[in-house]
Amino acid sequence: MEASLLPNKNKIRTVSVLGSTGSIGCNTLDLVARYPDHYRVMALTANRNVSELAEQAIRFNAKMAVVADESCYQALKEALAGTNIKVGAGREALIEAASLPSDWVMASIVGAAGLDPTLSAIRRGAIVALANKECLVCAGDLVMKEVVEHNATLLPVDSEHNAIFQVFDFEQPEKISHVTLTASGGPFYQMSVEEMEKVTPQQAVSHPNWDMGAKISVDSATMMNKGLELIEAYHLFPVSEDKIEIIVHPQSVIHSMVSYVDGSVLAQLGSPDMRTPISYTLAWPERIGTPAKQLDLARLGRLDFFEPDPVRFPALKLAREALQTGGSAPTILNAANEIAVHAFLEGKIGFLEISRIVEKTLGVMGSVELKCLQTVLEIDREARRISAGFIGN
């Protein structure tokens, strides 16, 4: 593969991958491996996948490897015995890994657990490739304030936000009419409500276009992922909530669009391969080659678009209402959704109960102002406790 041109061709870019054993993390390391003369790995973290984390750490000669689950510490230590790789476990170790002086950090820890380490990377002014939805959903105002204060660079990894980032005129935001987030619709966008009542976790995690983890795949099936992306887009781009639209596009070829006041619509297109948006952030502000399949529009033949059905996908309405309410409402939405999705994957609730539990939790908890990270964490814990109480009732 042809060598890339990084911002400083003579400088190796050091990278840390928070959540290295997940889909995003593995794709990131796949790209890093293709450019061994341009990247060096500082830190890798995982939740509890010790064997893969240790294999990655040895392969890339990482400085540090951290497992979030403290009960896995001894196993990781034994797996890395005889190496010079520092081993850690738990929340503080995750924060330490994010604090190492790498130029670029992939923030792909799933869930609210990724908030602290991501903020740690932001506070040292790193380039942060953000794949963790929950950071901006739970604490968008606080996170963006930290980005500005510490002169950090926040680059969106989600294919939709990455697409918008590539075609958004930040120097003339007033010339933008609206932005459009495209949604694949997941595996059930043509199912009736009655059919959706009976879907299984195995069906829900089988995404038609993207290779994603279980939680994100379920979010795609409920379309909650698009609701969370709506909230993210509000914080990432200088547009109001009413200027952010969502449209179902089953082929996942147009990843999102920006419409301008003169009638122009700029879109980023590509095959559904997460290595494309990851590579855009990894080499930013330059570009590198990827093994992603080149888009062949003639062979594709057609692109379809549909309005999302609010009856079959109530998560979209819940997310927009939470954004309109503001304060802690998005934090509650996210926490309740995580609990409900986990319960669904364990077979404790039905598919349509996910959104119902989120709605009940939002109804019980009133929104309050989020003044600091501690408040965010407290609201998150309370929302999880309340939503868990609805499981099985």
N, C-alpha and C positions, 0 to 999 in steps of 0.2 A: 504494500500500500504506500502511496506517495506520502512523503513526510508532510506534516502540517506546519503552518506558519502561526505560531503562538504570538501574543503581543510582544514578547521579547524572545526572539529566536534563540538567543544564547542562554536563556534562563530556563531551567527545568521547573515546571509547575508542580508544587507539592500538593497532594490531595488527601483528604480524609473522607471516608464513606461511613456515615451513620446509618446503620441498617443494611449492611453489606451482603447479607445472605438472602434478602428479599429479592423480588423481581427487579426493582429499580437498581438496587445495589449490585446485583449480578450483571446486569446490562452495563452499568457504569464500569465495572472492572473488566468486562469484555472489551470495552473501548480503550481503557488504560493499557491493557495488554497488547493492543495493536500498535501502540506508540510508546514503546519502552524508553526511547531516548528523550521523550518530552515530559513524562510524568513519573513522580516518585510517591509511593503511598506512605503516609504518616500513621494514620489510625484507622482501624476497622472495628465496627461494633455489630453485635447481633443480639437478639432477644435470648434464645436458649439453644440455638443450633451450633453446638460446640464443634462438631466434626467439620462442618463446612467452614466455619469461621477460622479454625486452626489451619485448615488447608489453604485458605485464602491468605492468611497472615504469613505463612511460610512461603507461598508462591510469590507474593509481592514484597517480601522482606519488610513488612510493616514495623514501625517503631512500637506500636501499642495495639493490643487486641482486648476488647471489652465485651463481656456478656452481661446483659441487663439483669437476668435472673441470678441472684447471688448464690442459689443452690448449685449452680453450674460452675462455680469458680474453680473448684478443685479439679474437675474434669478438664477444663480449659488449661489450667496450669500444667497438668500432666501431659496434655497433648502438645504443649509448646515447650516442654522441658528440653534443655540443651540448646535452646535458641537464645538470642539476645532480645527477644520480643517481650516487652513489658505486658503483664497480664493484670486485668482489673475486672471488677464486677460491681453491679449496683448503680444507683442513680449518680452518686458522686463521681464514680469512675467514668460514666458516660459524659458528664460535664467536663472532666479532665481531658478525655479524648477529643472533645470538640474544641478545647482550649489550646491544644497543641498548635504550634505556629505553621499550619498549612495554609497555602495561598487560597485554596478552593475547598469547599466542604459540600458534600452531597448530604442533604438533610432528608432522609427517607425512612426514618423511624415512624412506623404507623401508630396513629392515635395521639392522645394528649401527652403520652410519655416522651414524645419528641420535642416538646416545647422548651424545656430547660436546656438541653444540649444545643438546640438551634439558636436560642438566645445567647448562649455562651459564645458561639461562633460569630454571631452578629456583633457582639460587644467588643470583639477584638478587631473589627473592621474587615473581616474576611469576605471573599466572594462566596455567597451562599446560594447553592442551587436548591431551591425549595421544592421538594416532592411531598412534603408533609402537609396535607390539607388543614389539619387541625390547628396548626400554629396561627394561621390567619383567621380561621373560623372562630376559635376560642378567644383569641386575644389580638385581633387584627390591629386595632388602634395602638395598643401598647407595643406590639412588634414593630409596626411601621415607624413609630416614634423612636425606637431604639436604632433602627436602620439609619435614620437621619442623623441622630445624635452621634453615632459612632462611625459615620461615613462608610458604612458597609454597602456592598452591592448585592441586591436580592434579585436572582434570576429565576423565573418560574419554570418548572420542569413539566408540569401537567401539559399534555399536548395542546389543550385548548388555550391555556394562558400563554404558553410559549408561542403559539401561533399568533395570538393578539400582540404579544410583545414585539414580534418580528415586523408587524405591519402598522403599529400604532405610532402616530406622529406626536411624540411627547412635547414637541416645541409648539404645537398648535392644537391642543386638546379641545379648544372651543370650536374647531372646525369639524369635530366628529359628531355625527348624528346619533349613532348608537353602535354597540358591539353585540355580536351574536355568538353565543356559545353553542357549538354543535354537540349533539348527544347521539350515540349509537342507538339508544333505546334499549340496550341490553337484550337478553334472550327472550323477553316476554312482551315486547311492545305490541305484538299483534294478538296477544291472548285476551280472553274475556276475564272479567273479575272472578267469575266462577272457576275458571281454569287456574287462575293465579292463586286462589285459595288452597289449591292442592299441590303446588310445586314443592319440590324437595330441595334441600341444600345442594345436592349433587347437580341438579339442574341449574340452580342459581349461580354456581361458581363456574359454569361453562359459558364463558363469554364468547360471542360469535366472532369477534375481531381481535381483541387484545389478550395478551398473556399477562394476567394480573394475579395478585394474591387473593385469598378467599374473601377477606373483609371488603376489599375494594370491588371485587366482582359482585358481591351481594349489593353493595351501594349502587353499582351500575344497574343492577336488575330492578331495584326499587326507584331508581333515578335520584336517590338522595345524593349520589356523587355530584350530580349536576346542580343540585341545590347548594351543596357545600362550595362548588366552584363558583356559583353566583356570588356567594359571600366573599370568597377569595378575590374575585375580579373587582368587586367594589373597593377593596383595599389596595389592590395592585395598580389599578388604573384610575386616572382622574376623571371618572364619569359617575353620574348619579345612578341610584338603583333603578330608576325607571328607564334608563338608557341601556340596560343589560337584558338582552333577550335570549331565549333558549329555543332551539329547533332540533327536531330529531332528524338525523342524517345516517341511515343504517350502514352505508358503505364505509364510514369513518375515513373518508379521503380528504374532505375539507375539514380542517381541524378547528377553525373558527374564523370569523370575519369581522372587519371593521368598516362601517359605513360612514361616509363623509357627507357634508352638507351639499356638495356639488353633485351628488348622485353616484359618485364612485364607491365601489365596494372592493376592498382589498382583502384577499384571503390567502392563507398558507395551506398548501396541499401537500400530501405525501402519503406513502403507504403506511398502514397502521403498525409502526415499529417504534417503540419507545427510545431506541438508540438514536433516533433523529433529534428529538428535543433534548435528550441528555447530552449529545455531542455538541449541540448549539451552546449549551451552558458551559461544558467542559473546556471548550476552546475559545469561548467569548473573549474579545469581540471578533475573533477570526472564526473560521470554519474548518472542520476536518472531515475526511471521508469516513463513511460508515458502511457496514455490510447490508444496510437496509435495502430492500428491493426497490428499484427505480419505478416510479409511477408510470403506468401505461394507460393513458386515458382512452385511447382507441380500443384497446382490448376490454377495458372496463365497460365502456359503452353508454352507461347512464349513471346519473346521480339523483337520488330521491330525497325528498324533504317532507316532513310532516309536523304539524303542531302537536306538542305533547298533550296527552289526555289527562286533565287534572283529576278525573274520577278514578282512573286506574293507577295513577301515580301521584297520590296526595303529598308525597314528600317534597315535591317542588313548591307547592303552596305553603307548606310549613316552613320551608327554608326562607322563602321570600318574606313571609310575615315576620319571621325571627329577625331578619335583616332590617325590616322596617321598624320593628320595635326597638332594636338596638340594645345597648347595655349587655346584660348577661344572657339574653335570649339565645343568641347563636351558640354560646357555651353550653347551655342546657340542651339545645337541639343536638349538638354533637355528642355529648356524653350519653344522653338517652339512646341515641342511635347506636353507639358502640355497644352498649349493654344489650339492646334488642337484637342486633345482628349476631352477637355472640350466642345469645339464647337460641336464635333460629338455627345457627350452624350446629348447635348441640341437640337440635330436635325438640327443644322445650316449647317453642311457639311456632305458629304458622307464618308463612311469608307475609301476608297482609297485616299481621299483628305488629310487624316492625314499626310501621308508620303510626299505628294506633297507640302504641306505647309511647312513642315520641310525642304525639299530640297530647296524651294524658299528662305526661311529665311537664310539658310546657304550660298546661292548664293549671297544674298545682303550684308551680313555682313562679313567682312574680319576677320581673326583670329589675335588676339593680345596676347602678353605675359600676364599671370596672376601673378602679383607680390604681390597682397594682396587680402584679402577678399572683400574690398571695390570695387576693380575692378571687381571681380566676380559678385557682386550684381548689379553693373552698367550695365554690359554686359547682365545679366539676364533680367533686366528691359527693356533694349533696344530691346532684342530679342523678348520679349513678345509683345512689342508695334508693332514691324514690322510684326510679325506673325499674330497678331490680325487684322492687316490691310488687310491681304489676305482673311480673313473670308468673304464669300459672294461675293468675286470678282472672 
